[in-house]
Amino acid sequence: MPSPSRQEALETLTRGVDVLVVGGGITGAGVALDAASRGYRVGLVERRDFGSGTSSRSTRLVHGGIRYLPQGHLGLVREALRERQLLLRLAPHLVRPLGFLIPLYRGTRRPLGMRLPRWLAPLTHVGVGVGLWTYDLFSRDPRLRHRRLSAQEVQEVLPDLRPEGLQAAFLYWDGQTDDVRLTRAVLSSARALGACTVNYVEVVGFERVGGRIRAVGIVDHLTGRTAEVPVRWVVNATGIWAERVAALAGQTPVRIRHSRGVHLVLRPHAVRASAALVIPETDDSRLAFLIPWEGRFVLGTTDEPYEADLDEPPVTRADAEYLLDHANRYLRSRLRSEDVTAVYAGIRPLVSRPGVSTAALSRDHVVVASESGLVTVTGGKLTTYRRMAEDTVNAIARMDGRPRSCRTHLLHLAGAEGLEEARAELERSPLDPDQRGHLLAGYGGSAREVLALLQESSHLAVRLAPGLPHAAAEVVYACRWQYAVTLADCLYLHTRLAALDGAAADLAAPQVAQLMARELGWTPEEVDRQLHQYRELRAKQDSWRAGTGETREREAGRASAGLSATSPT
Ligand SMILES: Cc1cc2nc3c(=O)[nH]c(=O)nc-3n(C[C@H](O)[C@H](O)[C@H](O)COP(=O)(O)OP(=O)(O)OC[C@H]3O[C@@H](n4cnc5c(N)ncnc54)[C@H](O)[C@@H]3O)c2cc1C
């Protein structure tokens, strides 16, 4: 069913809603879906594009979090594993099981963040085994039980793993997703139940009558117009910005500590691996991951307190060197900065506790409801968004005196239905096999809507970049169905090209801008402005390369030859 236009959604919103959700990341999306499914009239506003905050900058795991076991956060792990199991069922097109290999080497001091006395070091594997057994117990899924691997099996799963000193290795399972696609699927599901969602609209003030918030002031960043939305309840789901938004209402419901995490995306074949690698020990006593993703690898993450610009956290050369160096300690072949095709940094919204490091702060969420009608929900994880939403809407329903029970644990997410039909249609389409696989994995049942665009024009099957499966039709789909309004958003958040391979996205940018111009009625001047804006963003993101000897020209040369997509350099 086609969504209302952005303008229609905005008009509906300004007529008033029961619940206005501020923030279009995974948390806000989850709250919108939950509240709409309980019969509330729901609006959601996002000041940039949906999912543009932390929800597009995660490690993309739907997981219990093995590192929280040694920290003793058993409740969090159990809850997250329960949510993982639900999401594997409710969004099988977006959340898939992935194997993780944990190698344990002689001389490791703090594997997985465990602090063991020296005399217990030879028994590390027993401790890890017990932890994984607990993980299996919590997840109650016989298909996803861990096991210890023989040296031969390690070779088969991860031929590039360094064998010297390897004492034991385990394979366990978790879920993998695309964070921003998951966010969009939750938003689409909320819209299907009547929620009205608008991007590029910022909340700038609250109007109170007798202590209660009665209306919210918004500004539409595409037109500069301001308006008021009459509300009964407001949910502050703005993640790392939650304190700022609460302050607009004169409240300080939570203190948030910000922690920056960086990821590198590596070219195809940079490593030979059919499972993810757990880097079991980092210099700052954590763990990190090297994870297969869309034919590439994602290497991350760092975890450092952060207090600068929340909107565009930087990636530095030191971050890249830290990650490459840690991965290289466990690999036979050496990863280099030239292997990196994209980078991103995100900021975790951690609920503050004095004297505790950001890595040790719990990933639990908090919901703080105030009598003014503002409910703040923050902390938590991508994995637990549904549970966070349930707790938030429960708080509203309680205050409202109209308890209605949550049913999101029964609702399939948009795209989960019609998977087999989509698969069959893709088989009959003129697309290449890699393009079919890409559409099914990214859009699930909704791939049929992308395919329908090919009936309009067969040119829409054309690839956006050499060697990559992304098709022009996805740009049209993003504009018509997912409210894409800027070139940078389309390249980073919708097609995901720039998140995968910056140089390939640079090549595609002019073509994508033309496709968007046709859909959105851009003038030639607007096309130039959009290209300029995108290039500025890319230059900022690529600034970590300064001094590595890798130039953007070399990078672009590789991409235009399709090399980064197909062969090792
Ligand atoms: C490096 C890193 C790795 C992570 N890895 C994982 C992982 O693998 N698995 C996992 O489960 N979790 C992971 N997380 C945690 C997870 O990504 C976050 O918990 C989650 O994305 C937070 O979502 P959110 O919706 O609360 O915040 P956000 O996604 O940041 O959304 C908040 C939104 O509010 C909007 N906003 C702010 N102010 C206003 C305003 N005034 N008006 C309107 N809109 C406004 C912002 O633009 C933003 O889009 C990771 C986090 C980081 C940083």
PDBQT file of the ligand as one rigid body, heavy atoms in Angstrom, charges set to zero:
ROOT
HETATM    1  C1  LIG A 601      29.460   1.804  17.673  1.00  0.00    +0.000 C 
HETATM    2  C2  LIG A 601      28.141   1.207  18.082  1.00  0.00    +0.000 A 
HETATM    3  C3  LIG A 601      27.889  -0.138  17.871  1.00  0.00    +0.000 A 
HETATM    4  C4  LIG A 601      26.666  -0.680  18.269  1.00  0.00    +0.000 A 
HETATM    5  N1  LIG A 601      26.409  -1.982  17.968  1.00  0.00    +0.000 NA
HETATM    6  C5  LIG A 601      25.233  -2.529  18.337  1.00  0.00    +0.000 A 
HETATM    7  C6  LIG A 601      24.938  -3.858  17.968  1.00  0.00    +0.000 A 
HETATM    8  O1  LIG A 601      25.686  -4.517  17.256  1.00  0.00    +0.000 OA
HETATM    9  N2  LIG A 601      23.765  -4.384  18.392  1.00  0.00    +0.000 N 
HETATM   10  C7  LIG A 601      22.897  -3.672  19.168  1.00  0.00    +0.000 A 
HETATM   11  O2  LIG A 601      21.886  -4.241  19.564  1.00  0.00    +0.000 OA
HETATM   12  N3  LIG A 601      23.122  -2.379  19.471  1.00  0.00    +0.000 NA
HETATM   13  C8  LIG A 601      24.266  -1.789  19.060  1.00  0.00    +0.000 A 
HETATM   14  N4  LIG A 601      24.520  -0.477  19.331  1.00  0.00    +0.000 N 
HETATM   15  C9  LIG A 601      23.508   0.303  20.045  1.00  0.00    +0.000 C 
HETATM   16  C10 LIG A 601      22.407   0.787  19.102  1.00  0.00    +0.000 C 
HETATM   17  O3  LIG A 601      22.929   1.155  17.860  1.00  0.00    +0.000 OA
HETATM   18  C11 LIG A 601      21.689   1.966  19.751  1.00  0.00    +0.000 C 
HETATM   19  O4  LIG A 601      21.290   1.613  21.040  1.00  0.00    +0.000 OA
HETATM   20  C12 LIG A 601      20.452   2.377  18.950  1.00  0.00    +0.000 C 
HETATM   21  O5  LIG A 601      20.730   2.519  17.589  1.00  0.00    +0.000 OA
HETATM   22  C13 LIG A 601      19.932   3.698  19.501  1.00  0.00    +0.000 C 
HETATM   23  O6  LIG A 601      18.785   4.032  18.766  1.00  0.00    +0.000 OA
HETATM   24  P1  LIG A 601      17.921   5.293  19.124  1.00  0.00    +0.000 P 
HETATM   25  O7  LIG A 601      16.734   5.270  18.260  1.00  0.00    +0.000 OA
HETATM   26  O8  LIG A 601      17.704   5.349  20.597  1.00  0.00    +0.000 OA
HETATM   27  O9  LIG A 601      18.860   6.532  18.770  1.00  0.00    +0.000 OA
HETATM   28  P2  LIG A 601      19.133   7.160  17.332  1.00  0.00    +0.000 P 
HETATM   29  O10 LIG A 601      19.239   6.141  16.293  1.00  0.00    +0.000 OA
HETATM   30  O11 LIG A 601      20.299   8.075  17.479  1.00  0.00    +0.000 OA
HETATM   31  O12 LIG A 601      17.822   7.992  17.047  1.00  0.00    +0.000 OA
HETATM   32  C14 LIG A 601      17.529   9.214  17.685  1.00  0.00    +0.000 C 
HETATM   33  C15 LIG A 601      16.999  10.159  16.624  1.00  0.00    +0.000 C 
HETATM   34  O13 LIG A 601      16.466  11.329  17.232  1.00  0.00    +0.000 OA
HETATM   35  C16 LIG A 601      16.587  12.388  16.292  1.00  0.00    +0.000 C 
HETATM   36  N5  LIG A 601      16.420  13.659  16.976  1.00  0.00    +0.000 N 
HETATM   37  C17 LIG A 601      17.250  14.243  17.879  1.00  0.00    +0.000 A 
HETATM   38  N6  LIG A 601      16.739  15.421  18.291  1.00  0.00    +0.000 NA
HETATM   39  C18 LIG A 601      15.543  15.594  17.649  1.00  0.00    +0.000 A 
HETATM   40  C19 LIG A 601      14.559  16.623  17.654  1.00  0.00    +0.000 A 
HETATM   41  N7  LIG A 601      14.686  17.712  18.427  1.00  0.00    +0.000 N 
HETATM   42  N8  LIG A 601      13.479  16.490  16.858  1.00  0.00    +0.000 NA
HETATM   43  C20 LIG A 601      13.327  15.390  16.068  1.00  0.00    +0.000 A 
HETATM   44  N9  LIG A 601      14.252  14.383  16.020  1.00  0.00    +0.000 NA
HETATM   45  C21 LIG A 601      15.333  14.478  16.806  1.00  0.00    +0.000 A 
HETATM   46  C22 LIG A 601      17.996  12.171  15.744  1.00  0.00    +0.000 C 
HETATM   47  O14 LIG A 601      18.196  12.812  14.514  1.00  0.00    +0.000 OA
HETATM   48  C23 LIG A 601      18.082  10.642  15.664  1.00  0.00    +0.000 C 
HETATM   49  O15 LIG A 601      17.813  10.142  14.369  1.00  0.00    +0.000 OA
HETATM   50  C24 LIG A 601      25.703   0.121  18.904  1.00  0.00    +0.000 A 
HETATM   51  C25 LIG A 601      25.956   1.484  19.077  1.00  0.00    +0.000 A 
HETATM   52  C26 LIG A 601      27.154   2.027  18.652  1.00  0.00    +0.000 A 
HETATM   53  C27 LIG A 601      27.391   3.486  18.777  1.00  0.00    +0.000 C 
ENDROOT
TORSDOF 0
